[in-house]
Amino acid sequence: MPVSATTPELQPLRARLAAFSRWALVEDRPAATAPAREAFLGKFDTYPDPGSARKAYFTRLSLQSAMARAAKARGTAQREAATDSPVLAAMTEASCDSPAVS
């Protein structure tokens, strides 16, 4: 059955089933995800200081998570972007293939 034919309520259940089925066939999960992990972490190597770029990225992720939790606690869907640095902004965009360092 195509995904478009399912109801929105069933899509998370189908996705969970697909994930469990996929991982049931894999003996070494770290080895299976190593190429994706290496590709993601390799994007930080394009910056002059990869360690600081990585720390900035994950700190920004933490900030966004805290802000989302606070917004949820307030009962609003408000999300504020913390784009105070070109490196932080570039690293959280979907296409961060090239550095955005000024």
N, C-alpha and C positions, 0 to 999 in steps of 0.2 A: 504494500500500500504506500503510495507516495506521501511524503511529508505534508504536502499541501492538502491532502484529503483528511488529515487528522485534525482533531479539535485542538485549540490552544492548550486546553487542560491536559491532553494526552502527550503533547510534545516533550515536556520534561521527563515523563516516564519512559517514553521511547528512547530519548537521549541517554538516560541512565542505563537502560537495558543494553543499548549499543556499547556503552563504555564498559560495563561489566563483562559483556560477551567478548569484547576485544582483549581486555586485560586477562581474562581467563585462559587465553591461548599463549600468553607471554610468560616465559620463565624468568627473564632478567629485565625487570622494568627500567632500572637505570640505563642499561645498555640500549633499550628500545627508544628511550627519550634523549639519549646523548646527542645525536645530531641536532635536534631542535634546541637543546640547551646551549650547545656550542655556538650555534648560529646567533642566538639571542645575545649571549655574553660577548660574542665577537664584535657586535655593533659598538660596544664601548671602546674598543681598541682604536676607533677612528678619531678619538678625542686626544688632545695633548696630554691629559692626565686621566687615563681610563679608570683608575681607582676612585678618584673624586667624582667622575661622571656617573659611575655605578652607584656610589653612595647617594648622590643627589637624586638619581632616578628612584631608588627605593625609599628615600626619605620623603620624596614628593608623593609616592604611592601611599605611604603611611599617613601623611597629612590629608590626602584626599579621603582615605578610609575614615579617619577621625572626623572629618567634616561631614561625611555622609552619615555616620552614626549620630552625630549631633543634630543634623537636619531631621533624621528619622525620629529622634527623641522629641524634637519640637513639633513633629507632625507635619513637616513640610517636605517638599521634594526639591528644595532649593539646593543647588550645587554651585559653589564658588570655585573658580579656577585660580590656582596658585601659580601663575605664570610670571614670576618675578625674575626669571633668568632664561635666556635663550637656550641654554643647555637643558634645563628642566623641561621647557616647553617642547623642544625638539625630541627629547627622549621619550616623551609620552605620546607623541603623535604616532599614527599607524605606520607611516613611512619614515623611519629614522635611518635611512641608508647612508646619509651624508651628514657630517657634523654641521651644527648651526651656530658655531662659535664665532662671535664677532671679533 
